Amino acid sequence: MRTKKNFSKLKFSTSSFALSPAVRKQMLDAEEALKGGDWEILEWKELRNNLEAYSYEMRSNLDSYGTFEKYLAEP
């Protein structure tokens, strides 16, 4: 019985496309800085919205038939 044993050398190379730890840390720091800026913008929007809502509420309370109308002095 005859068995064929033929081995050939395979040529292959590997490469990694992963980021180096230093570049990865740099990108994470940049992402954190951008996220902090986004949160600051959102916080300012919320504060401005709350102030606007408060001013409209006070204006409606000081208007005629409002709850604070009795505390207003005539000009």
C-alpha positions in Angstrom: 0.0 0.0 0.0 1.3 3.3 -1.0 0.7 6.5 1.1 1.5 9.9 -0.3 3.1 12.3 2.1 3.7 15.7 0.5 4.5 18.6 2.8 4.9 22.1 1.4 6.0 25.2 3.3 3.3 27.9 3.6 4.4 31.5 3.5 2.2 33.7 5.6 2.7 36.8 7.7 0.6 38.3 10.5 -0.1 41.9 11.3 -2.0 43.5 14.0 -4.2 46.6 13.4 -4.8 47.3 17.1 -3.8 50.6 18.4 -0.8 50.9 20.7 -1.5 51.6 24.3 -0.2 55.2 24.2 -2.4 56.1 21.2 -5.3 54.3 22.8 -4.9 56.3 26.0 -4.5 59.6 24.0 -7.8 58.8 22.2 -9.6 57.9 25.4 -8.4 61.2 27.0 -9.7 63.2 24.0 -13.0 61.4 24.1 -13.4 62.2 27.8 -12.6 65.9 27.1 -15.2 66.0 24.4 -17.8 64.2 26.6 -17.1 66.7 29.4 -17.7 69.6 26.9 -21.0 68.0 25.8 -22.2 67.6 29.4 -21.3 71.3 30.1 -23.4 72.4 27.1 -26.3 70.2 28.2 -26.1 71.6 31.7 -26.2 75.1 30.4 -29.2 74.3 28.3 -31.0 72.8 31.3 -30.2 75.8 33.5 -31.4 78.2 30.8 -34.6 76.3 30.3 -35.3 76.2 34.0 -34.7 80.0 34.3 -37.0 80.6 31.3 -39.7 78.4 32.9 -39.4 80.2 36.2 -39.7 83.6 34.5 -42.8 82.6 32.7 -44.3 81.1 35.9 -43.6 84.3 37.8 -45.0 86.5 35.0 -48.2 84.4 35.0 -48.5 84.7 38.8 -48.0 88.4 38.7 -50.5 88.9 35.9 -54.1 89.7 36.6 -55.9 87.0 38.5 -52.4 85.6 39.4 -51.6 84.4 42.9 -49.1 87.3 43.5 -51.4 90.0 42.2 -52.4 91.1 45.7 -48.8 91.9 46.5 -48.3 94.3 43.6 -48.3 98.0 44.3 -50.1 100.3 41.9 -47.6 102.6 39.9 
